Structure formats: C-alpha cells, structure tokens
Amino acid sequence: MESSGGTGRRGALETYREVIGLTGPLLPVVSFLGRLPTATIQFGSLLLVARTSGSLAVAGLTGGALAVGQVACGPLVGRLADRHGQRTVVLVFGLVNAVAIAALVAGALAGVPTPLLVLLGAAAGASVPLIGPLARARLVALARRAGAPEPAVGAALSFESTLDEVSFVLGPALVGLAAVLAHPAYALTGAAVLVAVCGTAFALHPTARASAPSAVGATGTPGGSRTRPRMPLAVGALRASLALQGAMFGACQAGITALTERLGQPEQAGLVYAAMGVMSAIAGLAMAVVPARVGLRARWRAATATACALSLPLLWTDSLTGLYVVVTVLGIAYAPHLITVFALTERTVPRARLAEAMAFATSAIVGGQALAVAVTGRLAESHGPVAAFAAASVTAALACVIALAARPAPDSGRHTGAAPHARVGGRSGDTTS
C-alpha cells in the first residue's frame, strides 16, 4: 500500500478496493448479514408484542427493555473482545442472542405475562454480539497492521458506517414487509437464524486474529502487560456527541411519525426514514473523496453545524412532499458525523481498548435514540410534530457546541504502540484522516 497521497488523487473506487483487499470479499458480506438482526429486533419486537398482546404499552416496555439491555451490556461485549479476542466473544454472544431472540418470539406467541416478556426483551438486547462495532475495530486493526495510509483507514471507517446505515434501513423495512405479508414473528425468527449463522462465520473468519489480544498486547504495548490503560477524558465528548446524534434521529422519528399520522398517511413514515438512510449512506461513501488536508475536527464541526442548519426547515414542514425533501437532505449530515466521530475515537483511545470504545460509541447512539423516542413521542402527542422537530434541532445544536469546544489531541502514539494522548480544551493540532 502506498504511504501517502489523498483519496482525491487515488479515487474513491481504488480506495474502497484497497479496503476490501484487507479482508477479502467474504467478511463484508458476513458482517453485514450478521449485523442485520441488531437493526431488526428493536422494531420487530415492538410489532410482535403489539400484535400478540394487543397493547402498545406492553410493546413499548419490551422494546425499551431491549434497548436498555443493549446499552448496558454493549461496552462489556467490547471489553471482553479486547481482553479475550473477538472469536470467543462473538461465538458465545451470537449463539446466546439467537436463543434469546427465539425465546422472545416463543414467549410473545405463547402470551406469557408482561414481566417475563420484558425480561426476555432485556436478554435479547444484552446478548447482542455487536458485530458492527467489532467489525469496525477489526478492519481498523487490519489497516494499521498493513501500514495503510490514513485515507485508507478513513475509508475503512466510511465503509463500515455505510454498512451500518444500509442495515438500519433494510432491517426495519424487512420487518415491516414480514408484518404486512405474514407476521412479525417470521422476521425475528430469521434474525435469530442470521445471528447464529453469520455471527459464527464472522467469529471464525481468519481476520479475527488481527484483533486478538496477542496482536497488540494487553495494553497495546509490545510487552503485553496486563495493566489496563485509561480512557482519555476527551472520549467523553465524543460519546456525548454520538448520544446527541442518536437523540436527534430519535426525535426526528417521533416527529415524522406524528406528521405522517396527522396527514392521514402513517404508512409513509417508514419510507421517509428509508429516504434519510439512503442519502446518509451515499454521503458516507462519498467521505472517501474528502481531501486529507481537511482535518477530522474540522469535519466534526462541519457535520454538526450542517445537521443543525438542515434540521431547522423541519419546524415549518407541513406536507408529505416537503417532509420527504427536508428529511432526505438532512441525511447528508448523518453518516459523515458518525464516520468522523468514530475516526476521532480510533485516534483517541488506547489501541488495546478499541473494541470497547467502538461498542460504547454504538451504545451511546442507541441510548440517545431510545431516550429521545420516549420523550419526544409524548411531546409530539401533546404539542404536535413541531415539538419533536424542535427537540431534534436543539440536540443538533448541542452536538455542534461540543464539537466546537472539544479538542481531542492528534494521535501521537498510534504507530508506536503507546496510548495516545487526548484532552478537552486548550490548544492542540488538528487530526486528519
């Protein structure tokens, strides 16, 4: 691999070909299919329990428990992967998750009491193997081991974030299709099979060795000391930004649902989400052509400022056509923000805790979204969709403030094995990808 030069000169296609070359063509397919269940079970559990119990409240409790389980245990999955390697952790959690999803389906169909349903939902969320974050950590580790240039590492993060975007668009769509044509139970049963089969394939893929503890040592140092390195303070700002991004998306979901219902076309809500997701995926892939001289902090600020500005027209949107246009355009800012913050995270945290950091980042998004859906859903019911959209703009503005104030330091120790330094506040050089 070449050691210098921006992606603008080499071209996006060549850059992504280089990224695929790190893993081979099979791993992206397996990791994509393996992360589909994560995008499926949240929405699927809501539809399944609502249909079998006849109660939206029970469905909400079950879906909420599932989200809490994932948020609480996601960082633990990453920490275990850092300590023991991805192979064992994904094998165990993947199979447990498949059993938990199957048990949730069986419990819902059997009409078990609400407390048991909530417990089954929490188990399904807590056992998610987090293939998306672990695939991201694995691909970055492969790129670093191969001596890939920074643009290739950035493209790897763009590629993984795009797979996430597509999965979170396709997953709910498949659940909705199954619910219309047959029953949500079919979608969740398929999710259980996918996580068992593709999770196992992801765990057993030869590239799992790249993220084994022996590859970097317990601390990311050649000596492999068992001392656990500390997380820099700056990572808190990055996680807060991701939580606010999730909250913004959750508030938009509530507002879109409320507005489509007010317009008498509630079935359009899913298509509006899909339009945002497709645009976000396109924008994510396009990040590979951003010149390397544009630093990550500059990209972070630009993405949050763009999200804030593009969310404002939602406050005056009152037609379905206008909603499609505004929400689709808003998708331009979504993936670039995620990609940039994941890149900053990769450069800020110690290498030996990368999987944990990626898992924590994903949990921050899920937690922010779940909380926002619960809060802004009530706001939308009481004060109309404009209240939810206003909350989305406020969260985007807060994320922009964090991006302006936080200054993760450049990664001075990534290639030497030392834990990088980071700080919030003060002056430091910009980081480029």
Sequence and secondary structure as in RCSB ss.txt:
>XXXX:A:sequence
MESSGGTGRRGALETYREVIGLTGPLLPVVSFLGRLPTATIQFGSLLLVARTSGSLAVAGLTGGALAVGQVACGP
LVGRLADRHGQRTVVLVFGLVNAVAIAALVAGALAGVPTPLLVLLGAAAGASVPLIGPLARARLVALARRAGAPE
PAVGAALSFESTLDEVSFVLGPALVGLAAVLAHPAYALTGAAVLVAVCGTAFALHPTARASAPSAVGATGTPGGS
RTRPRMPLAVGALRASLALQGAMFGACQAGITALTERLGQPEQAGLVYAAMGVMSAIAGLAMAVVPARVGLRARW
RAATATACALSLPLLWTDSLTGLYVVVTVLGIAYAPHLITVFALTERTVPRARLAEAMAFATSAIVGGQALAVAV
TGRLAESHGPVAAFAAASVTAALACVIALAARPAPDSGRHTGAAPHARVGGRSGDTTS
>XXXX:A:secstr
  SS  HHHH HHHHHHHHHHHH SHHHHHHHHHHHHHHHHHHHHHHHHHHHH  HHHHHHHHHHHHHHHHHHHH
HHHHHHHHH HHHHHHHHHHHHHHHHHHHHHHHHHT  HHHHHHHHHHHHHT   HHHHHHHHHHHHHHHTT  H
HHHHHHHHHHHHHHHHHHHHHHHHHHHHHHHS HHHHHHHHHHHHHHHHHHHHHSGGGGGGSHHHH TTSSTT  
       THHHHHHHHHHHHHHHHHHHHHHHHHHHHHTT GGGHHHHHHHHHHHHHHHHHHGGGS TTSBHHHHH
HHHHHHHHHHHGGGGG  SHHHHHHHHHHHHHHHHHHHHHHHHHHHHHS GGGHHHHHHHHHHHHHHHHHHHHHH
HHHHHHHH HHHHHHHHHHHHHHHHHHHHH      SSTTTTS     SSS     B 
